[in-house]
Structures are given as structure tokens and as C-alpha cells.
Amino acid sequence: MQPTVLIAILNWGLGHSTRSIPIIDSFLLKKYVVHIASDGEALTFLKKEYPKLIFHNLPGYNISYNYNSIVLNVIISSFSIFNAIYKEKAAINSIVQKIKPDLIISDNRYGARSSTIKSVLITHQLNIKLNNVLLAKWGTGFIRYLIRKFDEIWIPDFSGISRLSGELSAVNASEKFKFIGPLSRFNPAKSAKKYDIAVVLSGPEPQRSIFEKIILAQLNSFDKKVIVIRGKVKEQCSYALNDNVEVKNYLLSQELNEVICQSDIIISRSGYSTIMDLAVLGKKAILVPTPGQTEQEYLAKYLKKKRFYYSCCQNDFDLKKSLEKSKEYTGVKLNINSIIPI
């Protein structure tokens, strides 16, 4: 009989769902029956990527983005988050009773575990980085509280000083904490240049739309070849902004892989899944963190200090200036195969 795995994926932008693709592919290659559980755009995206797999709906975390601080937003939404985790645990238990999986893999869904089945959490954020030391300490303690009942924690990064995620994943490797290497759905390919710039938008509203407006306004009179991927999975639309700029709502993984390889430089958020994709493909990039998302702000600052990627804040984004400044940065070039300890 084929073993069964339940893979539960957080719906927070598309980063968690995209980095889960090599995990899903690995289990499929090993002849597992794969069930996927998620909600919202992440679930929609994964259904498009894997139309033949079995899917389950989970409750959303429903974080409201009323303030430019993810910490404040999380605190304000804490009741709905705990409520969602409680409902998530109940939903997972119901799914477990029906499909009887041999293993549960959770990408940052803290309620996606079982006391009777080996449960693995995938996360790179084991430490919270904030200017307020006491709040950062509290946040780190809270994360450790949430993960304590998982049997293993898989960290999608290298161990030691070569970590892409810096201090976010600083922890001693052990039987519980395992560094499995960066995860990316993409593969490097030698492609003829088609675009000077690929803009890949993502993340929660309203900041995704705000950045889109800033970008499109500056591209309206731009004289280089550009493609803009809006990151809107549930809508189907493509149009030409002008003779040089084409806009698409989304691309499936293989198409996006090709577009990125055909582009000189990428403009994107500094989410960790994006960082892993850029590193695996060896592409140069300009990073613009989502305002108030402390993880993205830390990663942008950390990688800029290492002279890998130029970054700037959204409100100060100047396309021409950013392109000029980016010439001083090297990018990250890796040629890796992630190690997934099944």
C-alpha cells in the first residue's frame, strides 16, 4: 500500500505555497499519495499547479492589515489567529480520521499537527527581529511555544554562517531542528534575454496594490522591455501598459521560471521564499520589503549589508535610481539540490 502524506500550507501571500512545490514533488517522486490542505489564493494556486491531487479546505488566519506594522496587526488579530489555529486543529483531526496519513507536513500552519501521527513543521523564522528587544524576545518565545509539539522542525536554509535567512533561523541543529537546504520550485536555465526587468508582485493587500500603482506609474514612460506579474491568482487578465511593458496577473511555475531566466534583473518583495528562488536561479534583484513586515525588512537589510541585493523602502522607490544602485550588488549564486529528510 502506498504511504500517504498530508501537506498543510499557510495562505500568506504565495511564498509558502511556492516553496512547498519541491516538497510536494519529492513525495510524489517517492510514490506517496499526496493530500494538500490550505485556503484562499494559496489553495487556488496549488490547484492550478496540481490539478490531479486531492485538496482540503482549512480555515484562514484572517489577519487584518490596518496598520503598517505586522507586529501590531498580529497583536490586534491575535484572537482570530488563535481561533483559526483551534479550528485548524479540528479540521486536521477530521481529515486525519478520513485519510489516515502516515505523515503530516505543515508549512507555518501551527495547528496542522496530530498527537498520533508524526508531524513536521517547515519554517525559517525561529527568531523574531525587532528594534524593541523585549518585544522581540516575547515574539521569539511565542514562536517556540507554538512549535513545541511538532516532532521535527525543517529549516529551509543552510546551517552556519552561510544562512540566507541570517539570524531568523539561528538555532543549533539537533534531532528536532534540521536544516534541509533552501527550497525553490525553480531550476536554472540558459535562456536568451527577452526582458530587461521582471517585476514580480506578491503579498497581502493593501500593500501589494499600493506597490503595483507605484511601479506602473514609473513604468508608464519607461523605454526598456519589462514584464509585470501582478500575483493575482484568482483573476485572469493580461494587457500592454505601453509598447515596452506587458502585464500579466500570474504565471504558473514553469512559465515564471522561464520569464525570470530571460530577465536581466528582478524587482520583488524580500520574502524568504523569493530570496531562495533568486539564489537558486542566480539572478540579480532589487528588493522592496512590504511595509511593516519586520521579517522582510530584516532580510532586505541583511542581504543589502552583505552586498547581495540592493533594497529600498516602498515609499522611496525610484526605479531609475534603484537600477543604477543595483549594479553595485552581486546577487547570490547557488547550484543546489535541497535535501528533504523523508
LINDA-V629109 format. One record per helix or strand of 3 or more residues. SS is the DSSP state (alpha for helix, beta for strand). FROM is the first residue (numbers start at 1). TO is the last residue. If there is no record, write none. Layout:
ss & from & to
SS & FROM & TO
SS & FROM & TO
//
This chain:
ss & from & to
beta & 4 & 9
alpha & 15 & 19
alpha & 21 & 29
beta & 33 & 38
alpha & 40 & 49
beta & 54 & 57
alpha & 70 & 76
alpha & 78 & 99
beta & 103 & 107
beta & 119 & 122
alpha & 133 & 147
beta & 152 & 155
alpha & 160 & 162
alpha & 166 & 169
beta & 177 & 179
beta & 195 & 200
alpha & 207 & 219
beta & 226 & 229
beta & 238 & 240
beta & 245 & 248
alpha & 253 & 261
beta & 263 & 268
alpha & 272 & 281
beta & 284 & 287
alpha & 294 & 305
alpha & 314 & 316
alpha & 319 & 326
//
